[in-house]
C-alpha cells in the first residue's frame, strides 16, 4: 500500500500552500514514506479526477470555505481516501496519525469521538485565551497613556494655581503701596492748606505776625515739604 498526498504546485491560495508544506513536513519528521502527486502537472488529469471524485471533504479554507472542487492537500492510501488537511492535523494532534493514514489497525489505537471533541474544545479555548491576552496587552498601553495625560493635566493645574496666587499677591502689594502714597499726599495737602489758611487769616486781620509766628509757619512748611 502506497500513501499518496495530492497537492497543487501552481495554487494561488497561500493557505493551501502552507497546508501542503505542513503535511509533508510532518510526514518527513515521522519518517513515513509517501508519494507526492501534483495534480497541476501535465498528464495528471486522471489523478486530479480521482482526487476530486473520491474526496469526501472539500478542504475549505478561510478565504474559500466552500470550494467548488475539493482543495489539496488530500491524502489517500492507494485509492482509499484518508481525509483532508483538517482531519490530518487533528489525527496528528491526538496521536492517531497512523490510524488516520490506514497504516495501523484501527482497533488497537482507536480514539472515541468524545476525545476528539475534547481536543477541539481545548484548541478553541487556547485560541480564545490568546486573543484575550492580546486584547489586554493592547489595552494596557492605552490605559498607561491616559494616566500619564491625567498626571500631566494635574501638574499643569497646580502650576497655574501657583502662578495665580503669586500674581494675586503682587496685585495686593501694589494696591497697598498706592494707598500709602495717596494717604501721604492727602496729609501733605492738608498741612499745606492749614498753614496757608492761618497766614491768610493773619493778613486779613491786619495784625503783623510776630517773629515766633513766622518761625512757626516756616517750621510747618518745612515739615510738610519733608513729607
C-alpha positions in Angstrom: 0.0 0.0 0.0 1.3 3.4 -1.0 0.5 6.6 0.8 -0.3 9.5 -1.6 -0.5 13.2 -0.9 -2.3 15.1 -3.6 -1.0 18.7 -3.9 -1.2 21.7 -6.3 2.1 23.1 -7.3 0.5 26.1 -9.0 -2.1 27.1 -6.4 -2.5 30.8 -5.8 -4.1 30.2 -2.4 -1.4 30.9 0.3 -3.3 28.9 2.9 -3.3 25.8 0.6 0.4 26.1 0.1 1.1 26.3 3.8 -1.2 23.3 4.4 0.7 21.3 1.8 4.0 22.2 3.3 2.9 21.3 6.8 1.6 17.9 5.8 4.8 16.9 4.0 6.9 18.3 6.9 5.0 16.2 9.5 5.3 13.0 7.3 9.0 13.6 6.9 9.5 14.2 10.6 7.8 10.8 11.4 9.8 9.0 8.7 6.6 8.0 6.9 7.1 7.1 3.2 4.7 8.7 0.7 4.3 9.8 -2.9 3.5 13.4 -3.8 1.0 13.8 -6.7 0.9 17.2 -8.3 -2.4 17.5 -10.0 -1.3 20.6 -12.0 1.4 18.7 -13.9 0.8 17.7 -17.5 -0.5 14.1 -17.8 -2.0 14.1 -14.3 -5.6 14.7 -15.4 -6.7 11.2 -14.3 -5.1 11.6 -10.9 -6.8 15.0 -10.5 -10.2 13.5 -11.4 -9.6 10.7 -8.9 -8.9 13.1 -6.1 -11.9 15.3 -6.9 -14.3 12.3 -7.2 -13.2 10.3 -4.1 -12.5 13.2 -1.7 -15.5 13.4 0.7 -14.0 16.5 2.5 -13.7 19.7 0.4 -10.6 21.1 2.3 -12.2 24.5 2.6 -10.0 27.4 3.7 -10.8 30.8 5.4 -10.6 32.6 2.0 -12.6 29.8 0.2 -14.7 28.0 2.8 -17.0 26.3 0.2 -14.8 25.4 -2.8 -16.5 24.1 -6.0 -14.0 21.1 -6.0 -12.0 19.6 -3.1 -8.9 21.5 -2.4 -5.4 20.0 -1.9 -3.8 18.6 0.2 -5.9 15.4 0.1 -4.4 12.2 1.5 -5.0 8.7 0.1 -3.7 5.3 0.9 -3.5 3.8 -2.7 -7.0 4.6 -3.9 -8.6 4.6 -0.4 -9.5 8.0 0.8 -8.0 9.1 4.2 -9.0 12.7 4.6 -8.2 16.4 4.0 -5.8 18.7 5.9 -8.1 19.3 8.9 -8.6 15.6 9.5 -4.8 15.0 9.1 -4.0 17.8 11.5 -6.5 16.6 14.1 -5.1 13.0 13.9 -1.6 14.3 14.4 -2.7 16.3 17.5 -4.3 13.3 19.2 -1.5 10.9 18.2 -3.6 8.8 15.9 -1.9 9.7 12.6 -1.0 6.1 11.7 -4.6 5.0 12.1 -5.8 8.0 10.0 -3.3 7.1 7.3 -4.5 3.4 7.5 -1.1 2.3 8.3 -2.1 0.6 11.6 -5.2 -1.4 12.7 -7.9 1.0 13.9 -9.0 -1.2 16.8 -5.6 -1.1 18.5 -5.4 2.7 18.7 -9.0 3.7 18.3 -9.9 7.1 19.7 -13.5 7.9 20.7 -15.4 10.9 19.2 -15.7 12.3 22.7 -11.8 12.6 22.9 -11.8 14.3 19.5 -14.4 16.8 20.6 -12.5 17.4 23.8 -9.3 18.1 21.9 -11.2 20.5 19.6 -12.6 22.4 22.7 -9.1 22.7 24.2 -7.8 24.1 20.9 -10.7 26.6 20.8 -10.1 27.7 24.5 -6.4 28.1 23.8 -7.2 30.4 20.8 -9.7 32.4 22.9 -7.1 32.8 25.7 -4.5 34.0 23.2 -6.9 36.6 21.7 -7.9 37.8 25.2 -4.2 38.2 26.2 -3.5 40.1 23.0 -6.5 42.4 23.7 -5.3 43.1 27.3 -1.8 43.9 26.0 -3.2 46.4 23.6 -5.4 47.9 26.3 -2.6 48.3 28.8 -0.6 50.9 26.8 -3.7 52.9 26.2 -4.5 53.0 30.0 -0.9 54.0 30.7 -1.1 56.9 28.3 -4.4 58.0 29.8 -2.8 58.0 33.3 0.2 60.0 32.0 -2.1 62.6 30.4 -4.1 62.9 33.7 -1.0 63.4 35.8 0.3 66.0 33.3 -3.0 67.9 33.4 -2.9 67.9 37.2 0.6 69.2 37.2 -0.3 72.0 34.8 -3.3 72.9 37.0 -1.0 73.1 40.1 1.4 75.3 38.3 -1.4 77.6 37.0 -2.7 77.8 40.6 0.7 78.8 42.0 1.1 81.4 39.3 -2.3 82.8 40.0 -1.5 83.1 43.8 1.8 84.9 43.0 0.0 87.4 40.7 -2.6 88.0 43.3 0.0 88.7 46.0 1.8 91.1 43.7 -1.5 92.9 42.9 -2.3 93.2 46.6 1.1 94.7 47.4 0.8 97.2 44.6 -2.6 98.3 45.9 -1.1 98.8 49.4 1.7 100.9 48.1 -0.8 103.0 46.1 -2.9 103.5 49.2 0.1 104.6 51.3 1.2 107.1 48.6 -2.3 108.5 48.4 -2.5 108.9 52.3 0.8 110.7 52.3 -0.3 113.1 49.6 -3.5 113.8 51.5 -1.6 114.6 54.7 0.8 116.8 52.9 -2.0 118.7 51.2 -3.9 119.1 54.5 -0.8 120.5 56.3 -0.1 123.0 53.5 -3.7 124.1 53.4 -3.8 124.7 57.1 -0.6 126.8 57.0 -1.9 128.9 54.1 -5.2 129.5 55.9 -3.6 130.7 59.1 -1.3 133.1 57.1 -4.2 134.5 55.2 -6.3 135.0 58.3 -3.4 136.9 59.9 -3.1 139.2 56.9 -6.8 139.9 56.7 -7.0 140.8 60.4 -4.3 143.5 59.8 -2.1 142.2 62.6 1.6 141.9 62.0 2.7 138.4 62.8 5.4 138.2 65.4 8.8 136.6 64.9 7.6 133.4 66.7 4.6 133.1 64.4 6.9 133.5 61.4 9.2 130.8 62.7 6.2 128.5 63.4 4.9 129.0 59.9 8.3 128.2 58.4 8.6 125.0 60.5 5.2 123.8 59.3 6.2 124.4 55.7 9.4 122.5 56.1 7.6 119.7 57.8 5.1 119.5 55.0 7.8 119.6 52.4 9.7 116.8 54.1 6.6 114.5 54.0 
